[in-house]
Amino acid sequence: MVAGTHVTVTVKGRAHVFAAPGAMFVNLPTRSGRRAWKLATNYGVGFRLFDFVFPGGHPAEAHVNMAKAWLLSDTADVLTGRTMDFVGFSVTFKKVR
């Protein structure tokens, strides 16, 4: 489970790069068999896939993103290392003119 945010700038055409490190929360398995929320920072690239209209008539864009994340909190209790790689989808809402 992941929730996060980032800001990108267009490099060329559909390609984007994170303008600054993003922030995300990741839900990771712990050594005790439970799960724990951890704060991470991430950096990566994105690719705009297509434009569409969100329900309610809001124009939007769909993206696929690839990011490298670094955990900022203690990792002694989780089953992962300090870094993780992610691929995911995001939606950007366009300004209505």
C-alpha positions as CSV (number, residue, x, y, z in Angstrom):
1,M,0.0,0.0,0.0
2,V,1.4,3.4,-1.0
3,A,0.2,7.0,-0.8
4,G,2.4,9.9,-1.9
5,T,2.9,13.0,-3.9
6,H,5.5,14.5,-6.2
7,V,6.0,17.4,-8.6
8,T,7.3,16.8,-12.1
9,V,8.6,19.0,-15.0
10,T,8.3,18.0,-18.6
11,V,11.6,17.0,-20.1
12,K,10.4,16.5,-23.7
13,G,7.0,15.5,-25.1
14,R,5.5,12.9,-22.7
15,A,8.6,12.4,-20.5
16,H,8.7,13.9,-17.1
17,V,11.3,14.0,-14.3
18,F,10.6,14.7,-10.6
19,A,11.5,18.4,-10.0
20,A,12.3,17.7,-6.3
21,P,12.2,14.7,-4.1
22,G,8.6,13.5,-3.4
23,A,7.2,12.2,-0.2
24,M,5.3,9.0,0.4
25,F,3.9,6.7,3.0
26,V,4.5,3.0,2.5
27,N,2.9,0.1,4.5
28,L,5.5,-2.5,5.1
29,P,5.6,-6.0,6.7
30,T,7.3,-6.1,10.1
31,R,9.4,-8.9,11.7
32,S,6.5,-9.5,14.1
33,G,4.1,-10.4,11.3
34,R,2.3,-7.1,11.5
35,R,2.5,-4.1,9.2
36,A,3.9,-0.6,9.8
37,W,3.5,2.8,8.0
38,K,6.9,4.3,7.2
39,L,7.8,7.7,5.7
40,A,10.0,7.8,2.6
41,T,11.3,10.2,0.1
42,N,11.4,9.4,-3.6
43,Y,12.9,10.5,-6.9
44,G,12.0,9.3,-10.4
45,V,10.6,9.8,-13.8
46,G,7.2,9.6,-15.4
47,F,5.5,9.2,-18.7
48,R,2.2,10.7,-19.7
49,L,0.0,8.0,-21.1
50,F,-3.3,9.7,-22.2
51,D,-5.8,12.4,-21.5
52,F,-9.3,11.6,-20.3
53,V,-12.3,13.2,-18.7
54,F,-12.8,12.3,-15.0
55,P,-16.4,11.8,-13.8
56,G,-17.9,15.2,-13.2
57,G,-16.3,16.7,-16.4
58,H,-12.8,17.4,-15.0
59,P,-10.1,17.0,-17.7
60,A,-7.2,14.9,-16.5
61,E,-4.0,13.0,-17.6
62,A,-2.9,9.5,-16.7
63,H,0.8,8.8,-16.1
64,V,3.0,5.8,-15.3
65,N,5.8,6.6,-12.8
66,M,9.0,4.8,-11.9
67,A,10.6,5.9,-8.6
68,K,13.4,5.0,-6.2
69,A,12.4,5.5,-2.5
70,W,14.5,5.9,0.6
71,L,13.0,5.2,4.0
72,L,13.5,8.1,6.4
73,S,12.4,6.3,9.5
74,D,14.0,3.4,11.4
75,T,14.0,0.1,9.4
76,A,15.0,-2.3,12.3
77,D,11.4,-3.5,12.6
78,V,10.6,-4.1,8.9
79,L,11.5,-6.8,6.5
80,T,12.7,-4.5,3.7
81,G,16.0,-2.6,3.2
82,R,16.5,1.1,3.3
83,T,15.6,1.6,-0.4
84,M,12.8,0.4,-2.6
85,D,11.8,0.6,-6.3
86,F,8.3,1.5,-7.4
87,V,6.2,1.5,-10.6
88,G,2.8,3.0,-10.4
89,F,0.1,5.1,-12.0
90,S,-1.0,8.6,-11.2
91,V,-3.6,11.1,-12.3
92,T,-3.1,14.8,-12.8
93,F,-6.1,17.1,-13.0
94,K,-5.9,19.9,-15.7
95,K,-7.0,23.5,-15.1
96,V,-10.5,24.1,-16.4
97,R,-10.4,27.2,-18.7
